[in-house]
Amino acid sequence: MTSSGANPLFVAIACGGTGGHLFPGLAVAEQLQKRGCAVGLLISPKDVDQQAVKSARGMEIFTLPAVGLQNRNYFSFTGSFVKSLFATWKIFRKRRPAAVLAMGGFTSAPPIWVGKDLGAKTFLHESNTIPGRANRFLARFVDEAFVGFSDAAALLRARKVTTTGTPVRPQFRWGEAPDEPGWDGQTTAKTAHGDRSSSDFDQTSIRPTNAANCRVALGLEPNRPTVLVMGGSQGASGLNNLILSALPMLAGRNWQWLHLTGANDFEKVGQAYAARGFQAVVKPFPGEMDLALGAATVGVSRAGASSLAEIAAMRLPSLLVPFPAAADNHQFFNARAFEATGAARVLEQKDATPEKVVAMLLELVENPAARSKIQTALAQWHAPRAAEQIAEIMLAAIRRSTDSHVRADENLRETRGPGRPRSHAVERHAISAA
């Protein structure tokens, strides 16, 4: 199902606040674009949003002045919410959407409310096992909700809920050949001291065909076991400190490290690896996450749903350390769902000691059989068509709505007779079967 080329459907996706909201939203946006839609992304002013959308090609970007509700910041939250409502009204009056999709978080409510008031079809996606506050509130108002974990469906008071899995961007493709011609796995790499930014190489020229190619692209040695440490766009410091405390007990191992620190700990972590003589590439948080996961033998990660979806897509055996301050402790329940199926190892931060971290990493890095079992289990958590399914359901709902308006208009014309004015309802975008 596609939109007509002459007057493409406009679909708005509210996906700001964290990478866990934004990256799945981008995956759906790309599928809607492939089906002929014009797409607008509504994001927050946060740096993670502003940096991530630089890769969004051909999409309109709108920044809402929203802030999250935390630490009892009721005054600033309310003020920014009202400003976001007015900003969304201004955007949608100029560019009326046929549908609005909210990915959760504090940018979600204004676009859903304004879109619904303007007659748009409304949807949300909840990627975690425990739905966030915004999605719990919005679920009763939207036409349909999508969930990444089936357990979340019962916690949303939505009129219709579909389990789709969590969308991942198409570059997260485990074991597939590259699309681009002429790729030979060779690229110029600087020394592995973490001094490269994501702009040092073109992400479109490399695909994670195998670990060696990805390691070379990131400045790592091609054939050494590689441990990837990633705290996500939030909650990195506790994980960083945990790994640094375990390093002395891992001296002498023929491992190398790719450590994504977050902005605050970049210098500290880089200096710690250098002081102990470890081979490591340290970055704040790069855009080339497909290469990072493709380079890794083992991952150490938080348990945000988007990160888990990418881990599953890339079949990366991982030690999950849930972020203990996550709302409703949802990362713990995400991680436990993976662990229960054998798809990951889990270590709660409150129980973590350097000795436990070392023991678990030794098993994962140096036991190929253990990694193989985890990779097999991860396959069940990968939903390769999640973004396509969401896009197709949205377009089908728009078409049903449009058809019903057309039929109502035809009935009205028959009742009024010839020469009567047409209903404005048919002056909408039309979509046709692909």
Residue pairs with C-beta under 8 A, 6 or more apart in sequence:
1 35
1 392
1 395
1 396
1 399
1 431
1 432
1 433
1 434
2 35
2 36
2 395
2 431
2 432
2 433
2 434
3 9
3 35
3 36
3 37
3 395
3 429
3 430
3 431
4 36
4 429
4 430
4 431
4 432
5 36
7 429
7 430
8 36
8 37
8 38
8 429
9 36
9 37
9 38
9 98
9 99
9 395
9 398
9 429
9 431
10 37
10 38
10 39
10 40
10 95
10 96
10 97
10 98
10 429
11 29
11 32
11 37
11 38
11 39
11 40
11 97
11 98
11 99
11 100
11 101
11 394
12 39
12 40
12 41
12 42
12 91
12 92
12 95
12 97
12 99
12 100
12 101
12 111
12 115
12 120
13 25
13 28
13 29
13 39
13 40
13 41
13 42
13 100
13 101
13 102
13 103
14 25
14 42
14 64
14 100
14 101
14 102
14 103
14 105
14 107
14 108
14 110
14 111
14 112
15 21
15 22
15 24
15 25
15 26
15 41
15 42
15 43
15 102
15 103
15 105
15 107
16 22
16 41
16 42
16 43
16 44
16 46
16 49
16 63
16 64
16 66
16 105
16 106
16 107
17 44
17 46
17 49
17 66
17 68
17 104
17 105
17 106
17 107
18 48
18 105
18 232
18 233
18 234
18 304
19 48
19 52
19 232
19 233
19 304
19 306
20 127
20 232
20 233
20 304
20 305
20 306
20 307
21 103
21 104
21 105
21 107
21 127
21 306
22 43
22 48
22 49
22 52
22 53
22 103
23 52
23 168
23 169
23 306
23 310
24 103
24 125
24 127
24 166
24 167
24 168
24 306
24 309
24 386
24 387
25 41
25 101
25 103
25 125
25 167
26 41
26 52
26 53
26 55
26 56
26 169
27 167
27 168
27 169
27 170
27 386
27 387
28 101
28 125
28 167
28 387
28 390
28 391
29 39
29 41
29 56
29 59
30 169
30 170
30 387
31 387
31 388
31 390
31 391
32 39
32 391
32 394
32 395
33 39
33 58
33 59
34 391
35 391
35 392
35 395
35 434
37 395
38 60
39 58
39 59
39 60
40 59
40 60
40 61
40 62
40 91
40 95
40 97
41 53
41 56
41 59
41 60
41 61
41 62
42 62
42 63
42 64
42 88
42 91
42 107
42 111
43 49
43 50
43 53
43 61
43 62
43 63
43 64
43 107
44 63
44 64
44 66
44 67
44 105
44 106
44 107
45 63
45 65
45 66
47 263
48 233
48 285
49 63
50 63
51 287
52 287
53 59
53 61
54 287
55 203
55 287
60 95
62 87
62 91
64 83
64 84
64 87
64 88
64 107
64 110
64 111
65 80
65 83
65 84
65 87
66 80
66 81
66 83
66 84
66 106
66 107
66 110
67 73
67 76
67 77
67 80
67 106
68 77
68 105
68 106
69 77
69 106
69 133
77 106
81 109
81 110
84 107
84 110
85 110
85 113
85 114
87 110
88 110
88 111
88 113
88 114
89 114
92 111
92 114
92 115
92 118
92 120
96 118
96 120
97 115
97 118
97 120
98 120
98 121
98 398
98 428
98 429
99 115
99 120
99 121
99 122
99 123
99 394
99 397
99 398
100 111
100 112
100 115
100 116
100 120
100 121
100 122
100 123
101 122
101 123
101 124
101 125
101 390
101 394
102 108
102 109
102 111
102 112
102 122
102 123
102 124
102 125
102 134
102 135
102 138
102 142
103 124
103 125
103 127
104 124
104 125
104 126
104 127
104 131
104 132
104 134
104 135
105 132
105 134
106 134
108 124
108 134
108 135
108 138
109 134
109 137
109 138
112 122
112 124
112 138
112 141
112 142
113 141
115 122
116 122
116 141
116 142
121 143
121 394
121 397
121 398
121 401
122 141
122 142
122 143
123 142
123 143
123 144
123 145
123 146
123 390
123 393
123 394
123 397
124 135
124 138
124 139
124 142
124 145
124 146
124 158
125 145
125 146
125 147
125 148
125 164
125 166
125 167
125 390
126 132
126 135
126 139
126 145
126 146
126 147
126 148
126 152
126 156
127 147
127 148
127 149
127 166
127 305
127 306
127 309
128 148
128 149
128 152
128 304
128 305
128 330
128 331
128 333
128 334
129 149
129 151
129 152
129 305
129 330
129 333
129 334
129 337
130 152
130 155
130 327
130 328
130 329
130 330
130 333
131 139
131 147
131 152
131 155
131 156
132 327
132 328
132 330
133 327
135 145
135 156
136 155
136 156
136 157
139 145
139 156
139 157
139 158
140 157
140 158
140 159
142 158
142 159
143 159
143 160
143 397
144 158
144 159
144 160
144 161
144 162
144 393
144 397
145 153
145 156
145 158
145 160
145 161
145 162
146 161
146 162
146 163
146 164
146 390
146 393
147 153
147 156
147 161
147 162
147 163
147 164
148 163
148 164
148 165
148 166
148 305
148 309
148 383
148 386
149 163
149 305
149 334
149 337
150 163
151 333
151 337
153 161
153 163
162 389
162 393
164 383
164 386
164 389
164 390
165 309
165 381
165 382
165 383
165 386
166 305
166 306
166 308
166 309
166 383
166 386
167 309
167 383
167 386
167 387
167 390
168 306
168 309
168 310
168 313
168 382
168 386
168 387
169 290
171 203
171 207
171 208
171 290
172 208
172 289
172 290
172 293
172 310
172 313
172 314
173 207
173 208
173 290
173 313
174 208
174 313
174 314
174 315
175 209
175 315
176 207
176 209
177 207
177 209
178 206
178 207
178 209
179 207
180 204
180 205
180 207
183 205
183 206
183 207
183 209
185 209
185 210
185 212
185 213
185 216
186 216
187 201
187 205
187 206
187 216
187 217
189 216
189 217
189 218
189 219
189 220
190 196
190 200
190 219
191 219
192 219
192 220
192 221
192 256
192 279
192 280
192 281
193 270
193 274
193 281
193 282
194 259
194 266
194 270
194 280
194 281
194 282
194 283
196 218
196 219
196 281
196 283
197 283
197 286
198 283
198 286
198 287
198 288
201 217
201 288
203 287
203 288
203 290
203 291
206 213
206 214
206 217
206 291
207 290
208 214
208 290
208 291
208 293
208 294
208 295
208 314
209 294
210 294
211 222
211 226
211 294
211 295
211 296
211 297
212 222
212 223
213 222
213 294
214 291
214 292
214 294
214 295
215 221
215 222
215 224
215 226
215 256
215 295
216 222
217 288
217 291
217 295
218 258
218 281
218 288
218 291
218 292
218 295
219 281
220 226
220 256
220 258
220 279
220 281
220 295
221 256
221 279
224 254
224 255
224 256
224 279
225 254
225 255
225 256
225 297
225 298
225 365
225 366
226 255
226 256
226 257
226 258
226 295
226 296
226 297
226 298
227 255
227 256
227 257
227 258
227 296
227 297
227 298
227 299
227 300
227 361
227 365
228 257
228 258
228 259
228 260
228 292
228 293
228 295
228 296
228 298
228 299
228 300
228 301
228 316
229 239
229 240
229 243
229 257
229 258
229 259
229 260
229 299
229 300
229 301
230 260
230 292
230 299
230 300
230 301
230 302
230 307
231 237
231 238
231 239
231 240
231 260
231 261
231 262
231 301
231 302
232 262
232 301
232 302
232 304
232 307
232 323
233 262
233 285
234 262
234 302
234 323
235 302
235 323
235 325
235 326
236 260
236 261
236 262
236 264
236 265
236 302
237 262
237 264
237 265
238 321
238 323
238 324
238 349
239 300
239 302
239 321
239 349
240 259
240 261
240 262
240 265
240 268
240 269
242 321
242 349
242 352
242 354
242 357
243 259
243 300
243 357
244 269
244 272
245 354
245 357
246 354
246 357
246 358
246 361
247 272
247 273
247 276
247 278
248 276
248 354
249 354
249 355
249 358
250 358
250 361
251 276
251 277
253 365
255 279
255 365
256 278
256 279
256 280
256 281
257 273
257 278
257 279
257 280
257 281
257 282
258 280
258 281
258 283
258 292
258 295
258 296
259 269
259 273
259 280
259 281
259 282
259 283
260 283
260 284
260 285
260 286
260 292
261 268
261 269
261 270
261 282
261 283
261 284
261 285
262 284
262 285
263 284
263 285
266 282
266 283
266 284
269 282
270 280
270 282
273 280
273 282
274 280
286 292
289 310
290 310
290 314
293 299
293 310
293 311
293 314
293 316
294 314
296 316
297 317
297 364
297 365
297 371
298 316
298 317
298 318
298 319
298 361
298 364
298 365
298 371
299 311
299 316
299 317
299 318
299 319
300 318
300 319
300 321
300 357
300 361
301 307
301 308
301 311
301 318
301 319
301 320
301 321
302 320
302 321
302 322
302 323
302 331
303 320
303 321
303 322
303 323
303 331
303 332
303 334
303 335
303 338
303 346
304 323
304 326
304 331
304 334
305 330
305 334
308 320
308 334
308 335
308 338
308 344
308 381
309 381
309 382
309 383
309 386
311 318
311 344
311 378
312 343
312 378
312 379
312 381
312 382
313 382
313 384
315 375
315 378
315 379
315 382
316 378
317 344
317 364
317 370
317 371
317 374
317 375
317 378
318 344
318 345
318 364
318 374
319 344
319 345
319 346
319 347
319 357
319 360
319 361
319 364
320 335
320 338
320 339
320 344
320 345
320 346
320 347
321 346
321 347
321 348
321 349
321 352
322 329
322 331
322 332
322 334
322 335
322 346
322 348
322 349
323 331
323 349
324 332
324 348
324 349
324 350
326 332
332 348
335 344
335 346
336 346
338 344
338 346
338 381
339 345
339 346
341 377
341 380
341 381
342 373
342 374
342 376
342 377
343 374
343 377
343 378
343 380
343 381
344 374
344 378
345 360
345 363
345 364
345 374
347 356
347 357
347 360
363 370
364 370
364 371
364 374
383 389
395 431
398 429
398 431
399 431
402 428
402 429
402 430
402 431
405 423
405 425
405 426
405 428
406 425
406 426
408 423
408 425
409 422
409 423
409 425
409 426
412 420
412 423
413 420
413 422
413 423
